[in-house]
Amino acid sequence: MKCLYCKGEMRKGKAPFHVDRKGLHLTLDEVSAWICNQCGEPYFEEMEVESIQAMINTVEHEARKLASVG
């Protein structure tokens, strides 16, 4: 597998993931990913992306519930 940015070789490893969305911040320290040996760019597979999206949706849902209390 080749990196889309620099064409370097990819290896399986762990990478951090961070997203800021609607005033919320989600940081995961170690997510399975393909990582470029040359530039370090991570690529997440479909299963990891779906899990991250599910987490984001859950956090947004819970945050809306908190915001409506009071």
MOZIZI-V907277 format. One record per pair of residues at least 24 apart in sequence whose ideal C-beta (glycine too) atoms are under 6 Angstrom apart, sorted by the first residue. I is the first residue (numbers start at 1). J is the second residue. Records with the same first field share a line. If there is no record, write none. Layout:
I->J  J
//
This chain:
3->36  41
5->39  41
6->38  39
8->36  37  38  39
9->37
10->34  36
11->35  37
15->42
24->59  63
//
